[in-house]
Amino acid sequence: MDDDSSILSHISIGTNDFERAIAFYDKVLPTLGCKRIMEHPGAVAYGKQYPEFWVGTPIDGQPATVGNGTHIGFIFSTG
């Protein structure tokens, strides 16, 4: 990884209205050059080449709140 690379792998946000959220991001994210990359039940990933931004229902089945449903993945480098 070079010095200009991101330290972030992906970011996930939770939603209480999954269908409305993905409809919104399906319209907005293409303006940034992003598209749907991957889908799982209750989750959709967007990105340019790989999943960078996830929208989904919280994995614990509880309502999405400020922290519940939020996830940040860092890139780990050994070099």
C-alpha positions in Angstrom: 0.0 0.0 0.0 1.4 3.4 -0.9 1.3 6.5 1.4 -1.7 7.9 -0.5 -3.9 4.9 0.1 -6.9 5.1 2.3 -6.9 3.5 5.8 -10.6 2.6 5.4 -11.8 -0.6 3.9 -15.5 0.1 4.2 -18.2 1.9 6.3 -21.6 0.5 7.2 -24.6 2.5 8.4 -27.9 1.1 9.8 -31.3 2.0 8.7 -34.9 1.4 10.0 -36.4 1.8 6.5 -34.2 -0.5 4.3 -36.2 -0.1 1.1 -36.4 3.7 1.3 -32.7 3.9 2.2 -31.5 1.8 -0.8 -33.8 3.7 -3.1 -32.2 6.9 -2.0 -28.6 5.6 -2.3 -29.4 4.0 -5.7 -30.2 7.5 -6.9 -27.5 9.5 -5.1 -24.3 7.4 -5.2 -24.0 7.2 -9.0 -23.3 10.9 -9.0 -20.0 9.9 -7.1 -19.3 7.1 -9.6 -20.6 4.4 -7.3 -22.9 1.5 -8.0 -24.3 -1.5 -6.2 -21.5 -4.0 -5.8 -22.9 -6.7 -3.5 -26.2 -7.6 -1.9 -27.2 -9.8 1.1 -30.5 -10.1 2.8 -31.0 -6.8 4.6 -27.8 -5.2 3.3 -26.5 -3.6 0.1 -22.9 -2.5 -0.7 -21.9 0.3 -3.0 -18.6 1.3 -4.4 -16.6 2.0 -7.5 -14.7 -1.3 -7.7 -15.3 -3.1 -4.4 -17.8 -2.7 -1.4 -16.9 0.5 0.3 -20.3 1.8 1.7 -22.8 -0.6 3.2 -26.4 0.2 4.1 -28.4 -2.4 6.1 -30.6 -3.3 8.9 -28.6 -3.9 12.2 -27.4 -7.4 12.5 -28.8 -7.7 16.1 -32.3 -7.2 14.9 -32.8 -4.1 17.1 -33.7 -0.6 15.6 -30.9 1.4 14.0 -29.7 4.2 16.3 -26.7 6.5 16.3 -24.4 3.5 17.0 -26.4 0.4 16.3 -25.9 -0.5 12.7 -22.7 1.5 12.3 -19.5 -0.2 11.4 -16.1 1.0 10.2 -13.6 -1.4 8.6 -9.9 -0.4 8.5 -7.3 -1.7 6.1 -4.6 -3.7 7.9 -1.2 -3.5 6.5 1.8 -5.6 7.6 4.3 -3.6 5.6 
